[in-house]
Amino acid sequence: MNNFKHHLKTHPWIYIYLSLYFLASAFLLTRFPTMHSDEPWLGALSRSMLMQGDYGVTEPFFDVYSRNPHAIRLLFHGLQSMVIHFFGFGLYPLRMISLVFGLGTLGMAYAIGFNILQNQKKALLITLILSLDIWFIYASHFARQEIILVFLLLTAVALLLKDPPHHTWRRDVLVGVILGLAIGVHPNCFLLSLVLGSMYLYFIYKKELQWKNLWILMGVVAVFALIFVALSFSFDPNYIQNYLQSGRKFGVHRSLLEKFGALGTFFADLWQGKGLTYYIPDIRITLTLFILTILLSLGTILKKRPGSKQKYTILFSLATAAILLGLVLIGRFNPTSVVFLFPFLYLLAGLIVLDRFGSKGVLLLLIPILVNLWINAPDPSSTYAQYETQVAAYVDPDDKSLANLNLGFYFEEGSLLDYRNLRYYREAGLTLEEYITTREIEYILYSDELDAINDKKPAYNTVYGNPDFYYDELKIFLQDHCQLVGSFENPTYGTHIANWMDQRPWQISVFKVTTTP
């Protein structure tokens, strides 16, 4: 407590800024970004775990869409469950988790900057440019795990870089514990291990650390990995087989050459704003800035100038390379993963600009960041609360319904079945009529997005599955066994495809199942 008071007294401006940042973000928390179905997906699973008292359950909104339990997200779901228990189940409280870790990430970025520069003003400026980046705001307002991993990553890096001459084995243990905890947050913990591993190898090469330090780190992480794997086997005896099979759906089995090619496609899609169901801000300015940063960093390294700036330029460049390599090795290129690059690239950009132009240069760096923020200012046609109100006019939260997963925050536990099940009912040996009857589905919320996806197949087959497996049968069932009770338009949440949002007045028709065969 005394250390906190001392730090508050000696570094007041970072605390003032973080407080203001929190207030502004809390006000905009559910407005930007638009809600993505991953958020109720993860949140509803956490709610099920809480209500059933079992962390080995799978998603209640998937039944014929096969899912297998594992412990790799156990800590994340535990954290969400705790928040749901105390603050209720909803978009705002779950996004608040990300905001808190986003603030922690900025605090760690400031700590790293101050450790390098020994100047509060310069460290605050670097923190400022990171905090105003549109993708960082996106991640810190998004109820997924990425920002938690970024916080753990920067915490481990800050710990490693602090006072290297007094590095002890205890610090290796602590860094290992941080990486071990990350295993319980998301499989992308692998990226964190690569970053810290590359930094340890650099320090060993420079004789600032010894091999035993790395072995201690690896030993601690291995203990945590064994614990989470053992828990996963307790949930699912076929854990390894099922986990690998799940990964194949996302292309993780591809050759290394194919994965490197996919990395290029990944960044090309980010440049063009293609994220399928994920909203992709216009980050062409940011990506251009990062390309320049990487080129200038390479120039700084090749000059081989002695001093701390050279050292940290190498370290942050290694971190960037490790993350890119990790994405390739994993082979799954989710747009949300790009946020892992941002802290190190902004630290690099800050160091380069400060070295060449001083503090005024960092202020100039703010110009493209603010322009990018202005370009991406949120202006959705509908809020999520308005969407829920529209649905509530026809369907109660406890009515068993087949609908888009983006309504996961509206429906009560066990009342929602997602569209994705439609792709798999035949594999379960059922007809559509049998599926709806056995699940006692009362309402079907049908968006004309499904018509558009069918018209453009196979371009969007990965959204809900190939329409050939369900579309015609569903249309016949709606005509023969359902009654239209009402409809409404929602340009924002009437579709799950990001580039289609707010492009047309998507109509959602509410059908009540009246007869079954």
N, C-alpha and C positions, 0 to 999 in steps of 0.2 A: 504493500500500500504506500509506503514511504517512497519507494522507487517511482511509482506512478505519479505521486504528487510532485516529485522532483522533475520528472520528465515533462509533466504538464506545465510546470513553471519555466523550464528552460526551452521548451518547444511549443509555445502557446499557439502559434499560427496554424500549425497542422491540425490541431484539435478544433480550432475555430472553423477552419475550412471544412473539415470532415462533418462537423455539426451542421453547417449550412448545406452541405452536399446531401446529407441524410434528409433534411427537411424537404428540399426540392425533390429528391427522388421518391420520398414517401408519398408526395402529392401526385406524382406521375406514375406510380408503381404499376397500376393495372391499365393505364392508357397506352404505355409503350413498353415492350412491343405488343402487338395483338396476341391474344392467347393462342398457344399452339397445343395440339392434343397430347403432346408429350407431358404437359404439365398435369392435366387431370389423370393421365395414364399413371404416372409415378405417384401422384397424390392419392388416387383411389386405391392403388395397391397398398400404400402405407396405411390408409384407413382400414382396409381389410385386415392387415396384420394386427392393427390395434384392436379392432373389434373382435377378432377371433383369437387373439392372444397367441398367434402362431406366425413366426417369420418364415415359415416354409410354404406359405400359401402362394398361389399364382393369381393373376389378374381376374377379377370376377366378371369383367365385361367380355372376356374371351372364354369360349367353352370348346367349340370344335376347332378353333384356331389354337393349335397346340402350343403350350408354354411349359417351361420347366423351371423349377425354383433353383436358386443358388444364393450364396452368401456374399457375392462380390459387391453388392450394393447395400449390405446389411446396415452399416452405420448411417448411411444416408436415409434409409427408410426409418430407422430408429429415431433419427432427428426429426423427420417429418411427422412421425407418429406422436412424438412428444408435443410438437407445436399444435397438431390437430387436437390432441387431448386438452390442451390449455386454452387454445384460441379458436377452435372450431375448424371445420373443413371448408376451405374456400381459396380462391386465387390469391387474395391479398395476403393472408398470413403465410402461405407457402412461398410467395415471392419475397416476403420480408426476410426469409432465411438467406436468400441470395443477396439481398441488399446488405445485410449485416456482414456477410463474408466479403462482399465487394468493398465495404469500408475497411475491413481488415486487410484486404489486398492493397489498398491505397496506403494504409499505414505501413505495411511491409515495404512497399515501393519507396516510400519516404525514408524508411530506415536504411535501405540499401543505398539510396542516393546520398544520404547524409554520411554514411560510413565511408563512401568513396570520396566525396567532395569536401566533407567537414565544413559545410556551409548550408545553413538552414534555408536561405533564400533560393539557392540553386536546387536543393533537394525538393523544395516545395514546388518550384516551377516544373520539374520533371514529373512530379506527382500530379500536378494540375493538367498537363497535356494528356497524361494517361486517363485521368478521370473524365475528361471531356470527349474522349474518343467514342464515336457512336456505337462501336461494337462492344466496348467495355461496358457502356451503359446498358446495352442489350443483354449482356451476360449477367450483369448484376441485378437485372429486373426479371430474369427468366428462371422459373422454378425447376431448374435442372441442376446437375452436379458440377458443371464445368468451373464455375466461379469458386466453388469450395476447393477444388483441386488446385486452381491457380493460387488461392490463398495459402494452401499447404506448401505448394512449390516455392513461393516467395519466402515463406517463413523458414523453410529448410535452407534456402540459398542465403538469406540474411544471417542465419545462424552459422553457416559455414564460412561466410566472408568476414564475420566479426572477429577482429583481433587474432589473425592467424598465428602469430608467434606463441599464443597461449592456448592453442588448440589441444584438447585432451581427448582421451578415449570416451569420456562421458558425452562429449559433443557428438561423437560418431553414433553413440547409442541414441541420443535424442533425435538426430537427423533420421536414423533408422526407424525410430518410433513414428515419426511424422510420415515417412514413406509407407510404413506398415499400415497406419490408419487409413491412408489413401486407398489401400486395397479394398476397404469396406465402403468406399464411396462410388467408385466407377472403374471399369477395366482400363481406362486411360491413365490410371496410376502408373502404367508402364512408361509413359512419357516422362513422368517425374523421375523415375529411376534412371532413365537414360541421361537426363539433364544433370542430375547429381553425380552420376557415375562419370560423365565426361569431365566435370569440374574436379572431382577427386583425382582422376588420372592426370589432369593438368598440374595439379598441386604436387602430385608424386613426381612427375617429370621435372618440376622446378625444385624438387627436394624440400618443399614446404610441408609435405605430409609423407607418411610412410605407407607401404603396402598393408601393414597391419590395420591402419585406419580404415582402409577400404574393406578389408575382410571383416572387421567388426560391424561396419555398416551393412554389408551383405548378409551377415549372420543374423542380425536383428530383423531385417526385412524378411529373410527366409522363415524365421519363426512365425511372424505374422501371416505370411503366405500359407504356411502349413495349417495354421489355425483356421483361416478362411476356407481353404480347400477341404479340410476335415468337416467343417460345418456344412459346406456345400454337399458333400457326400452323405451327410446325415439327412439333408433335405431330399436328395435325389441320388440313389445308388449308382445311376448311370450318368452322373454329372459330367464327366469328361466327354463322353460320347455325345451327349445331348448338347453340350456347350459348343463343341466343334461343329456339330451339325447346324446349330443356330448361326454360327459364324459364316458358314458357307452361303447363307442367304444374302450376305452382304459382301461377298467376294473376297473374303480373307484367305481363301485357298489359292488365289491366283499366283502365278509365278512372280518373282521379284521384278523382272523386267516389265511385266504387265502393271505391277503396282507403281513403279516409277512413272510409267505412262499415265496412269490414273491420277497421280499427283499433279501432273501438268494440266490434265483435264479439270481437276478439282479447282485449281487457281483460275483457270480460264472461266469456269462457271461462276466463281466468286466475282470476277471482273465484270461479267455480263449480268450479274444479279440473278442467276439461276440456282434456286435452292429447292425446287419441287414444292414440298410442303413447308419448308422453312423460309421465313422472311429473310431476305438478304438486303441489308442497307447498301446504298451506293457507296462503295468504299474504293473507288478507283483513285481518288486523291490519296487515300491512306496507303494503298498498295504501291502507288508511284513513289510516295515518300519512303516506304520501306525498301524498295528496290535501290533507291539512291543511298539509303542508310547502309545497306549491305555492301554496296560498291565502295563507299567511303570507308567503311570498317575494314574491308580487305586492304585498301590503300594504307590505312593506319597500321595494320598488322605487318604489311610488307616493308614499311619504313623501318621497322625494328627499333623504334625509339624506346629507350629505357624509361621506366616510371610506372606509376600506378594506373594511369589512363590506358597505357598499352596493355597492361595485365587484364584490366576489366573489359577492355574491348575484345580481347581474345576469349575471355570467359563467357561473355554474353553472346559472342558469335558462335562459340561451341554449343551453348544452350539452344540457340536458334537451329543450328544444324542437327542437334540431337532430337529436337521436336519433329523436324521434317523427316529425319530418318525413322523415328518412331511411328509416324503416320504411315510411312511406306511399309514398314515391317508389320504393323497391325493390318493394314490393307483396307480399313474402313474409313472413308473420307466424309465424315459428317460435318456440315458447315459450322456447327457449334464448336468444333475442335480448334478452329483457327484462333480463338482467343488466347490459347496458350502461348502463341508467338508474340502477342502484343506487348506485354511488360518488358521483355528483353529487347525488342526492337525500339521501343520508346526510350529505354535506358541507353541503348546505343546511340540513338538519334540525339538525345540530350547531351551525352558526353561529347559527341562530335561537334555539335553546335556550340556548346560551352567552350570547347577547346579552341575553336576558330573565331567565334564572335562574342563570347561572354554571355552574360545574362540577357542582353538585348536580343541576341540570336534566338534564345529560347522563346522570347516573346514573339518574334517573327514566326517561329514554328507554330505558334498558336493560331495564326491566320488560317492556314489550310485546315486545321482541326476544326475551327469554328465554322468555316465555310461548309465543311462536310456535315457538321452538326445541323446547320441551317437547311441544307439540301434534304436531309433526312428527317426533318421535323415531323412528328407523328400527326396524321390527320385522318384517322379511320372514320368511315361513315357510321359505324355503330360501335358501341362499347359492349363488353361482355355482359354487363348487367342488363342492358337493353335487350340483348339476345335472350337471356334467361326469362325476362318479363314476357317476351313474345311467346315463348314456349309455354309458360305458365298459364296462358289464356286457354290452352287446350288440354294440357297434360299435367297431372300432378307428379311430384317428385317420386312417389312410391308406385306409380303405374309402370308395369313391366313393358319396356319399349325397346324397339330396334331403331337405332339412330346413330348419328355421328358421334365419335368419341369426344368431340369438343364440348359435348354436353355433360361430361363426366362430373363437373362441379355442381350441376343442377340436380341430377338424380341421386336418390338414396342408395345405400349399399345394396347391390344385387338387383337393382331395377333396370340397369342399362345393359344392352348387348350391342356391340359395335358392328358397323358395316363389314369389317374385315372377316367376320365369321361366315359371311355369305360365300366366300371363296372356298370354304372347306366343308360345308355340310354334306356334300356328295361323298367326300372322302371318309366321312363318318358313317356312310351307309344310309343317309337320310335324303328324302325329298325336301323341298322348301316347305311344303305344307306340314310334313312331319316335324321339321325343325321348329317351326313357329308353334305348332300344337304342343309338343313336348316341353317347350320352354315357357308356355303359357303367356306368350307375347300378346299384349293388349293393344298397343299402338305402334305404328310404323311412321317415323318422320322421314319423309322422302324429299331429298333436295334434288332440284333439276341439274345439279352438278353431276349426278350419276348419268343423266342423259348425255351431257357434254363429254364425259369420260368415255362413254360407249361410242359416241360419234368419232372420237379422236383416237380410238384404240389402234395400236398397242402403246401409244405414247405415254399413257398414264396408268398402265396396268399395275405398277408397283404401289399405287396409292391404296386401293382397297382389294387388289387382286384382279385377275383377268375377268372382265365382264361376261365373257362367254360362259362362265361357270354359273352365273346367277341372274343376269340382267333380264332376259326374256321371261324366265320363270317368275321373277319378282313382279314384273309388269302384269302378267296374267293373274297372279295372286291378288294384287291390289284391285284389279278390275272385278274379279269374281267373288272375293271373300272379304272385302273391306269397304268401309263407307268413309268418304271424305268429310271430315268434321270442320275443316278450316285450313287456311293457308296464310302465309305471311312472307314478306320479302326481307332479306338481310344481306346486303352487298358484301359485308365483311365476313360474317361467320356462316354464310350459306355455302361456302366452299372450303375445302381443306387445302387447296392448291394456292400457294402464296401469291403467285403472279396473276391469279384470277381474282383475288380479293379486290373489292371496290371497283371492279371493271364492268360489272353489270348487276342488275337487281336480282340476285339469286332467289328463287322462290322455294320455300319449304312447305310441302303439303303434309298435313297431319291426317293419317288414316287410322280409323278404329277397326280392329279385326272383329268382324261380326259373325262369320261362320267359318268353320274349318271342315275339311273333307271327312 
